[in-house]
Amino acid sequence: MKSSPEKLVKKHQELTHTDGAKVVSHVQRSQDEWILNTVMIEGCEIAFKYKRKKLYNNLKGQRVNLTYYPCKESIAGMEFDIMKVVRIKVS
């Protein structure tokens, strides 16, 4: 049984849910046995990241529903704000 985004957000206060966000960029790259996906959303300068075992359809131009939480990522000693995606679905 899959849980609804509303139940997830209610259970975990740090989660945020957004409906109908337009994807302007979607990049997929291999990282060990995972495929790391980075999505940029229209009107937002922060990257949304998630991992999958398989390649995903290209989401560029699609509208998606996202459930995510803010996170920091350190690259070469510099910290960047990212959004860690828990759930993504084409709307």
GINORKA-V162323 format. One record per helix or strand. SS is the DSSP state (~ for helix, > for strand). FROM is the first residue (numbers start at 1). LEN is the number of residues. If there is no record, write none. Layout:
ss=[SS/SS]
from=[FROM/FROM]
len=[LEN/LEN]
//
This chain:
ss=[~/>/>/>/>/>]
from=[5/16/34/47/63/78]
len=[7/16/8/6/13/13]
//
